[in-house]
Amino acid sequence: MLFDERTMQYFQAIANERNISRAAEKLYISQPSLSRFLSRLEQRLGGELFQRKTDRLALTALGECFLAYIQEAQQLNSRYEQQFSALLCQEEQTLRIGAGSITSPFLTRGVFPKFQQEYPHIHLQLVEEIHINLLQKLDHGQVDLAMMVYNGEELSLLERDNAELIISQPRLLIVGQQHPLASLIQNPADNSIFSPQPLQVERLENQTIITGVPGQRIWEDTQSLQRKYAIKGIRFISSQSLDTSISMAACGMGVFTLSPFYIINSQAVQRDDLFYFILDDPLFQWTLAVRCRSKSLSEPERRIIALIRETFCMDEGTV
């Protein structure tokens, strides 16, 4: 015997209120209409559902049985609705990943193909944005996961920001062999991303820094470095392209900052005409983390974070 949602709702209201008038008020219907409903239901079931007392109604044995039936039916319906929803989500789910313009190519080359092999039913959407816009999209639920860069002074924020650490490396200062700072290299033959030469912050005075655009993480950090040390005469050139920035540094147009990971894992920037410095300053500690919109991660979200960690940490031990 099947009953519609209205029948179950009306009966539960009477059972909860134990009073026809109060139940009718809760249901926004008239008391006579609800009384007629109950009479018809009792006729259908073949017995009384309530004992009528002076001030309240009491469930009969049949009423108790019918209430238990309704509750079990609702639980069963809810369970199958969840299963149906999960199956539909598997068919239609979209996972939105946010990243900056320098990081995103490494996701599309090293992470996304592996993930799609394991989860072919999930559509991956790459949201390429500058740092400040990614933060806003996370806050507004427009991306599910975002690749975020923290500096060494911000590591305590990882837990608060619901972020998972992927890799930490010193950020390098990169110059071409014709750049004035190149004359400071003591052992040019030994200089590499694996053995950069220390550089005092004061040496950046009157230098041109190749950086990003306002709102981009690299731009924020170079601006903070200038304010922190009151570096005089520093100039900035904006570029969002990794290849362009490297080429500008190689021909002596300025100093570019970059994490060793990108040089190790990108053929486009493996060049012999570059020198590398390192600043002993927490602002130039490059930390990549995956910031999550929700603390409750789905299995696909956990898997793509694992693939990101595998991709970006593959050469950590050599840096």
ZIPE-V83095 format. One record per residue. N is the residue number from 1. RES is the residue in one small letter. PHI is phi in whole degrees, -180 to 180 (* if undefined). Layout:
N;RES;PHI, N;RES;PHI
This chain:
1;m;*, 2;l;-109, 3;f;-130, 4;d;-79, 5;e;-61, 6;r;-63, 7;t;-60, 8;m;-66, 9;q;-65, 10;y;-65, 11;f;-64, 12;q;-62, 13;a;-62, 14;i;-66, 15;a;-65, 16;n;-74, 17;e;-86, 18;r;55, 19;n;-160, 20;i;-65, 21;s;-64, 22;r;-66, 23;a;-63, 24;a;-62, 25;e;-62, 26;k;-63, 27;l;-91, 28;y;60, 29;i;-130, 30;s;-80, 31;q;-64, 32;p;-62, 33;s;-63, 34;l;-69, 35;s;-64, 36;r;-64, 37;f;-58, 38;l;-65, 39;s;-63, 40;r;-63, 41;l;-65, 42;e;-67, 43;q;-64, 44;r;-65, 45;l;-84, 46;g;86, 47;g;-175, 48;e;-77, 49;l;-98, 50;f;-135, 51;q;-92, 52;r;-89, 53;k;-110, 54;t;-62, 55;d;-111, 56;r;-158, 57;l;-102, 58;a;-124, 59;l;-66, 60;t;-82, 61;a;-60, 62;l;-66, 63;g;-64, 64;e;-61, 65;c;-65, 66;f;-67, 67;l;-64, 68;a;-64, 69;y;-61, 70;i;-62, 71;q;-63, 72;e;-67, 73;a;-63, 74;q;-68, 75;q;-65, 76;l;-64, 77;n;-63, 78;s;-64, 79;r;-64, 80;y;-72, 81;e;-62, 82;q;-65, 83;q;-67, 84;f;-61, 85;s;-63, 86;a;-65, 87;l;-67, 88;l;-66, 89;c;-64, 90;q;-62, 91;e;-78, 92;e;-120, 93;q;-64, 94;t;-119, 95;l;-110, 96;r;-100, 97;i;-113, 98;g;-100, 99;a;-161, 100;g;-79, 101;s;-67, 102;i;-82, 103;t;-79, 104;s;-57, 105;p;-60, 106;f;-73, 107;l;-71, 108;t;-69, 109;r;-86, 110;g;-104, 111;v;-110, 112;f;-60, 113;p;-60, 114;k;-65, 115;f;-65, 116;q;-66, 117;q;-66, 118;e;-84, 119;y;-129, 120;p;-66, 121;h;-85, 122;i;-101, 123;h;-88, 124;l;-92, 125;q;-121, 126;l;-91, 127;v;-109, 128;e;-94, 129;e;-147, 130;i;-75, 131;h;-51, 132;i;-66, 133;n;-72, 134;l;-64, 135;l;-60, 136;q;-66, 137;k;-67, 138;l;-64, 139;d;-62, 140;h;-96, 141;g;72, 142;q;-91, 143;v;-134, 144;d;-92, 145;l;-136, 146;a;-140, 147;m;-83, 148;m;-120, 149;v;-106, 150;y;-114, 151;n;-98, 152;g;-62, 153;e;-81, 154;e;-112, 155;l;-61, 156;s;-68, 157;l;-84, 158;l;-57, 159;e;-68, 160;r;-63, 161;d;-84, 162;n;57, 163;a;-119, 164;e;-107, 165;l;-66, 166;i;-107, 167;i;-159, 168;s;-124, 169;q;-147, 170;p;-70, 171;r;-87, 172;l;-92, 173;l;-100, 174;i;-118, 175;v;-134, 176;g;-80, 177;q;-67, 178;q;-93, 179;h;-73, 180;p;-54, 181;l;-68, 182;a;-63, 183;s;-67, 184;l;-82, 185;i;-68, 186;q;-77, 187;n;-130, 188;p;-54, 189;a;-67, 190;d;-95, 191;n;-73, 192;s;-163, 193;i;-65, 194;f;-84, 195;s;-138, 196;p;-72, 197;q;-92, 198;p;-60, 199;l;-136, 200;q;-75, 201;v;-57, 202;e;-59, 203;r;-69, 204;l;-84, 205;e;-61, 206;n;63, 207;q;-98, 208;t;-101, 209;i;-106, 210;i;-86, 211;t;-135, 212;g;-90, 213;v;-103, 214;p;-52, 215;g;97, 216;q;-84, 217;r;-62, 218;i;-64, 219;w;-68, 220;e;-60, 221;d;-70, 222;t;-68, 223;q;-65, 224;s;-65, 225;l;-64, 226;q;-63, 227;r;-68, 228;k;-62, 229;y;-108, 230;a;49, 231;i;-68, 232;k;-89, 233;g;69, 234;i;-75, 235;r;-124, 236;f;-126, 237;i;-119, 238;s;-92, 239;s;-157, 240;q;-101, 241;s;-95, 242;l;-64, 243;d;-63, 244;t;-64, 245;s;-62, 246;i;-64, 247;s;-64, 248;m;-64, 249;a;-66, 250;a;-63, 251;c;-94, 252;g;85, 253;m;-76, 254;g;174, 255;v;-104, 256;f;-114, 257;t;-111, 258;l;-159, 259;s;-78, 260;p;-57, 261;f;-54, 262;y;-65, 263;i;-71, 264;i;-66, 265;n;-104, 266;s;-126, 267;q;-62, 268;a;-64, 269;v;-115, 270;q;-85, 271;r;-126, 272;d;-98, 273;d;-103, 274;l;-127, 275;f;-118, 276;y;-127, 277;f;-121, 278;i;-140, 279;l;-99, 280;d;-87, 281;d;-149, 282;p;-62, 283;l;-62, 284;f;-104, 285;q;-89, 286;w;-92, 287;t;-125, 288;l;-98, 289;a;-138, 290;v;-99, 291;r;-94, 292;c;-105, 293;r;-69, 294;s;-129, 295;k;-72, 296;s;-91, 297;l;-92, 298;s;-77, 299;e;-61, 300;p;-61, 301;e;-65, 302;r;-63, 303;r;-69, 304;i;-70, 305;i;-65, 306;a;-63, 307;l;-68, 308;i;-63, 309;r;-64, 310;e;-61, 311;t;-69, 312;f;-84, 313;c;-100, 314;m;-61, 315;d;-118, 316;e;-60, 317;g;-68, 318;t;-97, 319;v;-100
